[in-house]
C-alpha cells in the first residue's frame, strides 16, 4: 500500500494537535482571554485596574473619576484583525450609569489591541473611553 491509511492520517493529525497544545496557548486563545478579562474588569467596577492592560505602563486612572460609575453592558459591535494577526481593532458599546443619576448612558469605545512578542501578551494601545 503506497498511500497512508485513514488511521495513519488520523494518528498524524492527533500528534500534530497534541504538539501544538503542548507548546502553550496560541495568540488567539490569549487574545480571547485578554478581551474577556478587560470586559470583566470594566463590568465589575474595577476600572482603575484596566491600567494593567495598557501597553504603556502609566499610572492607574484616578479612582475619584470613576466613583459611582457602573458599567451595565459591554457589546462588541465590530472586530477587525490585521492580516498578520498582530493587531486587532474592535468597537464596543458600553452602557453605564452613575449612582447619583437616574440616567443610563451609552459610549462607543474603539479599542486597538496589539500583540507584544517580548511580553507574550495582548496590550491595549488606546485610552479608556470618556464616561461623561
Secondary structure, 3 states (H helix, E strand, C coil): CCCCCHHHHHHHHHHHHHHHHHCCCCHHHHHHHHHHHHHHHHHCCCHHHHHHHECCCCCCCCHHHHCCEEEEEEEEEEEEECCCCCEEEEEEEEEEEECCCCCEEEEEEEEEEEEECCCCEEEECCCCCCCC
